[in-house]
Amino acid sequence: ESLGAVVITGKRSNVKRAKTMMLGFLETVAPTGIAKIKFLKPLLKSMGSSKDVAKLSMDSGCIISLERDICTFFLQAPSSNQLKDGMEAVESTIKECMKLTNVFQVESWLLQYLLTKSVESIEMAKKECDCQIELSRNELMISISGKEEAEVSKAKSMIDTMMDQAKKENVFIDIPESSMNEFSGTSGRRMRGLASKYGVHIDRVKKTKSRIHIQGSGQSLIRAVNAVNEWVANWEKKNGGVTLVIEEDMINHVASESSILNDIQKEFGVKADLNKKNCSVTIRGGKTTATREKASLKLESLMQEISEKDGKGGNKENEVIAPADSNTTYVNGEDPMSKAPIEEVEPPEMTQKSQNNAIGSLYNLLVSDDVASSVIASDVQEWDSSTVSSGLESEIESPETGVSYYRSASGFHVRL
């Protein structure tokens, strides 16, 4: 407390999340004196040294620290003008580093392909372009860094060529979910027979119910893809249904909320096949055509309700709204900093107890273990129990130092 610090202890993943939320909380309560700027992880090597951070701080007149685990610069300044100067200095440094670093994300299968089948080609690109090329499994990210922009650009072009070749050898096809068992056959025999016939590999994509992956080359791959598409077309003719076209943003909602289709299938005894590519849902099966039509009408009604709800404010539980006075900025493709001038404002006065309660509730949200509800009341304001999570067990004051800290059910501690 005498150092004016917040000490966070706990599991590494929880600490990272807590740190991110705490920085956001601090810049919200002190928008003219605190800001944070996020950047891409691969840039750490080129600007993450203590010397670089110290130089930024001296040049701008701000107190600047680098939170390496969350790839964020944390800035503090006595005035809004100094804070603005510090933010501009940090952004300029990031943009300068980006000239010699190219970072992009790829799909998991494509990254796996490069790691298994393009290792020699990647090593050749490293030597020929004198660049560092790193492939990250966790972030599904590829980073290319070098000493000259031309070298980085050339290496990126070579990687693009490898990825284009991978896409020519790999095809993904979505087939109706209700047809998957028939397509695969008993223990996958039909699918293996089709793959053997055309000299390719066919596998079901993990964590999906209706997508298959065909690997091959040249005419063999083309013939296999045509055969699968023909099989699907014939199956759909034999198993007609009622198709409902859905807007693109709504189809993603249906895909993420599996209970929507599951409930309709149980209620009407039908099968609902989702086609994200065509933005449609086809109702098949059921006892009669009328049953399928009723199921389609029920789905259409649900979509209308969801659409109206989103129009009135959407799902507030999952909506994230940045404060109007937030100084957070994102570089390289993320939300740009607002260009509106920063004005001096007086932060609202808060008692020590209300500050403790505010921070306690913030971490209570973060470390909830869904235990019995517990709400800390403030003398200044009333807290809505529906917005407060339940992981906070108690607030404890040390008899030796008088310092308060919070302890959660998950073992997470915050000391003020």
C-alpha positions, 0 to 999 in steps of 0.5 A: 500500500505504501508503494501505491501498487496492486499485487496480483497472485494466482495461476498464470492464466488468471494473472494475465487476465486480471492484469488486462482487466486491471489496466482497463479499470485504471485507465477508466478511472484516470483517463487523462493520466493513464493509457495502454497500447497493445501490439502483436507478440512477434514485435517483442523481440525488436522493441522489448528490451529495457533500453528501448523502453527507457528511451521511450520514457525519457523522450516522451516524459511519460512513465512507460512500462512494458507488460511482456506477458500481455504485449501491452505498453502501460503509460502514466503521465501527470497531464493529458498533453504528456500522455498524448506525447507518450502515446504518439512515441509508442505508436511511432516505434511500433509502426517503425518495427512493423516495416521490418516485421510481417505478421499474419494468421493462418488456418490450423490445417494450413499451419500444420501443412507448412510445419510438416511438408514445407520445412525445407522450403521454409529453411531455404527462404530463411537463408535466401532472404536472410530473415527469421520465419517463425510459425506459432501453433498456439496463436496460429500465426506466422511472423517474418522479420528481417533487416531490410523491407525488401527481404521481408517482402520477398520472404512473404512472397515465398511463404504465399507460394507455399500456401497457394500450393497447399490450397491446391492439394487440400479441399474442404467440403461441407455435406449435410449433417444427416447424410454423414453416416451414409456417406461414411458407411459402416466404420468408414468403409464407404469413405475409405473406398471412395478415397482408394478409388481416386487415390486421395485421402478423405477424413472427417474434420475434427470438431465439426459434424459435417465437413470432410477434408480431401487431400490429393493432387492434380486430376486425382483430387479434381475427380474425387471432389467432383465425385463427392459433390455428385454424391451430395447432389444425388442424396439431396434429391432423394432426401428433399426438405424445406430450405430456409435462407438466413442472413449471414450474421444470423447464420453464425449465431445459429452455428454458435448456439447449437441448442436452437436447432437441437430444440427444433429437431426434438420438438418436431422429430426432424433433422436440421442441416446447417449450410454456412456456405449457402447461409441456409438451413434445410429441414429434412425427415419428420413424418409429413411435409406439414411437420417440416413446414411447421419446423421451418416456420418455428425456426423463422420465428426464432430468427425474427425474435433474435433479430429484433432483440439485436436491433434493440441492443443485442445481447448485453451479456456478451456485448463489450462497449469501450468507454468514450474516454478510453485511451486504449489504442490498437496498432496494425489492423486493430481499432485505431486511436480516436483523434479527438483531443483529450481534455482535462477532467476531474476524476470522481471522488471515491472513498477508500472503501468504495475503491476497495469494493469496486476492485473487489467486484472486478476480480470477483467477476474474473475468478468466479467458480459458480459458488454461492452468491456473495455480494459486497455492499458499499456505503456509497452505492448499491451493487446489483447482485445480478452483475456480481459474480460469486468467486470472492470468498472474503476481504481480509485485513492483516493484523500485522500490517493493516493491509486489506486483500481479497481471497477467492474460492479459486485461490486468487488473491488481490492485495491493495 
